[in-house]
Amino acid sequence: MNPAGGVLYRILEWITRFAYLHILWFLFTCLGGIILGLFPATITSFGIIRKWLQGNSDLPLFQTFWTFYKKEFLKSNLLGLFIVVVSGVIVFNLIFLQLNISEMLQLSSIPFLVGLVVFLLFVFYIFPAYVHFDVSLWQNMKNAFLIMLISPFHSLMMIICLGSLYFVYDAVPALAFICGSSTYAFISMWLANDAFQRIAKKQKTVQS
């Protein structure tokens, strides 16, 4: 096989993996009735992508997905409940602000919008942190929040990359249909994993 053919084969191979992972995410989300399946399927996708980033690209995808999904079903739904409740509060406040626009409310909405951005970044970090750290759910949330605060470069890159991905999907909806969730998970996991590794190296340096 010539070098160009080898590169093309690898690209097609990874496109197939991303598409297959997205299909599994969709099927297992539906398996949990969407409401109870969304967060376990999402967490599982992040867990598999973390293994890919560690070099374990040839793992049996369906079997690994099913095993991780079952193991994390309850704990990931507890995390999902927290995210849904906070998101509900945010949506309620957004609707309230839209219906009651005034100068006073516009001024008071500034810290709210800042809090909204912080929460979105927290969500970007919480799934990678969940599969990276073997700690309690509460500790995972604290880890995600603290790492988000001390990693402004990675946070900015997440906003840029995921924002760009949104516009790509908006322009070519077929891409979102083929590999939407897996591409989002890969970008978030890759950037967050780099932040985790940099922090770990700094900690080792300080300890030594």
Salt bridges, closest charged atoms under 4 A:
GLU13 OE1 - ARG10 NH1 2.57
GLU13 OE2 - ARG17 NH2 3.24
ASP58 OD1 - ARG17 NH2 2.95
ASP194 OD2 - HIS154 NE2 2.64
ASP194 OD2 - ARG198 NE 2.78
